[in-house]
Amino acid sequence: MEALLALVIGVLTACGVYLALRGRTFPVVLGLTFLSYAVNLFLFAMGRLKIGAPPVIAQGAAGYADPLPQALVLTAIVISFGMTAFVIMLSLKARAELGNDHVDGRESS
Amino acid sequence: MSHLVIAPVLLPLMAAIVLLLLRHLDLRLRRLISVGALLAELVLALTLLVTVSDGEIRVYALGDWPAPYGIVLMADRLSAWLLVTTALLAFFALLHALRGIDATGRHFHVLYQLQLFGLAGAFLTGDLFNLFVFFEVLLLASYGLLLHGGGALRTRAGLHYVVLNLVGSTLFLFAVGALYGVLGTLNMADLARAVAATPADNVGVVRAAGLLLFGVFALKAALLPLHLWLPAAYAHTSAPVAALFAIMTKVGAYSILRIDTLIFGNAAGPLAGLLDPWLLPIGLATLAVGTLGAVAARGLGQQIAYLVVASAGTLVSAFGLANPEGVAAGLYYLPHTTFAAAAAFLLTAAIARRRGELADRLDPGPTLPEKRLVGGLFFVVAVALAGLPPLAGFLGKFLLLRATLGLQALPWVYAVVLGTGLLALIALARSGSLVFYRTQSVTRAAASAPVTVAAELAPVTGLLLLVIGLSLAAGPLYEYTQATATQLMQPDRYIQTVLGGGGR
């Protein structure tokens, strides 16, 4: 499971970086989203992977999952969600004001 | 446990909420609330400065949960120093905005207070994840402020700024996650303790995370090669926002100084001095490139933005000397360069308004109305920005050069600091002569808004008086920054105060 998760994070990050370096706003927004997915998974994995372990006190529990990364991930998800909404609105505004969807506001020849 | 530590964080947040709720109120009343909140913030910041100047570190445990389980705020000399700088700067920038810029879009005052909330939180927090959260708060507010008023150029610069900072935030989270995964804590004092006791096979991961953090803060501080976003963003936004943003690069410099002295300080065992080999070269290179940019700039706003980059370079070079004198010199230089850059942005707006269509482009234009007054102010601003005597910029650079005595890096620091000083002087002199002397006596640019000259130039004058005050009170202020530097160099005291039940 660790290898699979590491692979998923790696692939998401690579896709995110590639897309974020593209010239048009839509791929860039998509790339930022992928990057934030990757970092959310990464944060989540930092509490170590455990299946079926309770995060807070439960009677007769053999072990606990670390609850803190889950709280951090929640915060990070909320923030990245808000940021994505903002950057989409900004891209639409840029498309309207600059006349095209290139990040520099001009078509490359 | 005194609530004074959290008050400067809560006050702007409350003001922002109140302003948002009262958004249908008359603009004059909202302005009154905004200015009142800012004045109260200034009083709180000054009180905190007086309180912490006894050398004790104040810790505030949120919800009274003891560290490292709960989240703490901590106030030391460094935090209070930056808070006071921020509040003073924000006050004068707001005075400028009150003359009409706050009415060109919605929610200016709400965003402005939220920006102060984020800044105060970033300076006071003692928790790495909370630092991330406050960074996000101040960034979100700054996106709104940057785009305030609209316009195609502003939107384009804003898009670059937003995307870059989103990538930066992601990297910040990666670094925070890696540190938590290895060390199991995010409280900065606890991190300092844990870093010192890192097992040998985890040193590499912690080093990577630390350098990643440094990269993120370097992006915020606009250090080479991550400085390219700054000139466009600052040159195209409105003047009071650009003036307020003069403190934004200092947040990055503050964070670098904080993790450099606390988490990777001299007690960090195998990771002590992790950032030290990077700070000085990068700082000097940023200083050089920023100044070259200022020489090549084609607009006055762009030129000042490049000088902001250069000033961040100076600060990081001073911190990179890794001795108390260097840090003290940097901290003394910090408010000066912030106020001087802010005054320059505000004055640029006044000049641009008088030149009509030419705006701030560095081309010969019409003779300016009130050219003596504006020109005189520009002269003082230029003296302050270039770091000439008798103002504090000169004293700061002098202290920086003195702190270098006896270090191996001495020739590099002297060459770059003195050389860039000369170049900045040439750049500003060229702009001044283009704008004020090589004028063609064509028709006067029509004054676009019926504003009184006094109200327009009062914030600039106020900021310049602060700069002069910094120079006059150099003795006591330098003593304060020296004490700050000494305090920063003793991370053990932070660890003891935060973890040893200091918040009880």
Interface residues (C-beta under 8 A of the other chain):
Chain A: G16 A20 T25 V28 L32 L35 S36 A38 V39 F42 L43 A45 M46 G47 R48 L68 P69 L72 T75 A76 I79 S80 G82 M83 F86 V87 L90 S91 K93 A94 E97 L98 V103 D104 G105
Chain B: F129 V133 E136 L140 Y143 L147 G150 G151 A152 T155 R156 G158 L159 H160 V162 V163 L166 V167 S169 T170 L173 F174 V176 G177 A178 Y180 G181
